Structures are given as C-alpha cells and as structure tokens.
C-alpha cells in the first residue's frame, strides 16, 4: 500500500468529522423536538381552565408520559376514540397546535350535550362526531394518532341500561384501521384481566386479558410496536371490579402502541 499524503489525510478527517457532526446534529434536533413536545404536553395539562375534578385524574393516568410514549406529536390529526368525558381530547387539543386537529369519536349512547358544550367552550378546536356504539364509521386515512383509554374492553360488553348491543370487535377494528393513515399510531390503555371467557370477564369486572387485545389488533392488520409499564400495579389482584372503591383509579393497566403499516 502506497503512502497517503497529508492533504489526503486531512480531507479524510474533515469528511469523517462532517459525517459525525451531521449525525450528532440529527440526534440533537430529534432530542430537542422530543423535549419541545413534552413541554407542550405539560403546558396543556397545566392549563388552569381544566376543572379540578379532571385534573385529579392526572396523577394516576400520567398523561404527559403516556402520550410521549405512544408517540403523540404536535401537528398531527388525532382521534380520541370513545372519548367519554373528553379527558384525552382536551389535553391533546391544548398540545396539537394550529397545524393539527382533534376529533372526539363519541358513541351516541354516551354523548352528553351539556358536558361537551362546556368542554368545547373552554377548549376550542375539538370536533365531536357521534356514531352508534356498535357501528363505527370514521372514514378513510384521516388520523395520524388515536387513543382508546380504558374502553376497548367495552366492545365485548352488552348493556340494556346504556342501550349497548352485542358488538363485533373485529368490525370495529376494521373501521378503525381504515380511518388511520398509513403509519398511524393507535394507543390502547386498559385494565388487566385474567385469561378466560372474555365477555364474562368484561361483564363481571370491566377488565380484559391483554393477550386478547394484542390478538384482535394484529388480526385487524395493526402491528404491536411497543408496550409500557407506566401504569402497571402489581398489587392489583385482577379479580375485583375496576369500580370497586379499593382499586378504582389504581388498577393494573397495560399500555400498547400499535401502528398501521405504511403499505
């Protein structure tokens, strides 16, 4: 091998330095974006317009950490699916920014005009869409991000009181898959239940076996990308109702991040 000139060595060193600096700069930018997104979430959560009763839920739900883990980003088109009181919709509306959007997909059976009017007045920017509980139809390729909080198990639930008919979770997920953009994320949080008869477990305890959720979403075409221990509670026995005063708000919960493939 011949000698390498000083000039050549200098050029190689500069090129290597440029590559290393470029990589470092990219990492710095990604880190800054993550910090900025977290700060935006924290500011939305700290919004004094949020009622005290709602703010009390933050300690057990850890919204900033959960949304950061799930991959929520400002500028996204997001959906709060079976939104209930709009807890997540309100936080995301305060963090999504002017280029993003927030849609609360609320079953007709759960919709409260007074509650949603108060929420949208204090937090403009939330679009509420009603639909029959067992017949979700949110269109095609609309959302970059969606969240289902403590609600997926109810797709296995029936209730005369709430006029909830027997629902086919596979049809629900087919509609949700269609509504997500390619590469879109769906975050699922729910109460851990024991293996067994899923509908009986839901009816008795309002819990669900995490393996059932994984299987349902994967059958629908979603890919499980990650799961978090953020909301786990080893002291929860899994054999009492989530509404039991001894465990309410402190249940053992799984957090899954699913993604719709790009193709």
FENPE-V466076 format. One record per run of one state. SS is the DSSP state (a for helix, b for strand, c for the rest). FROM is the first residue (numbers start at 1). TO is the last residue. If there is no record, write none. Layout:
SS&FROM&TO / SS&FROM&TO
//
This chain:
c&1&5 / a&6&45 / c&46&51 / a&52&55 / c&56&57 / a&58&61 / c&62&62 / a&63&70 / c&71&76 / b&77&81 / c&82&86 / a&87&93 / c&94&100 / b&101&107 / a&108&110 / c&111&112 / a&113&122 / c&123&125 / b&126&131 / c&132&142 / b&143&149 / c&150&151 / a&152&156 / c&157&158 / b&159&159 / c&160&163 / b&164&164 / c&165&168 / a&169&179 / b&180&192 / c&193&197 / a&198&205 / c&206&207 / b&208&208 / c&209&209 / a&210&219 / c&220&221 / b&222&228 / c&229&252 / b&253&260 / c&261&263
//
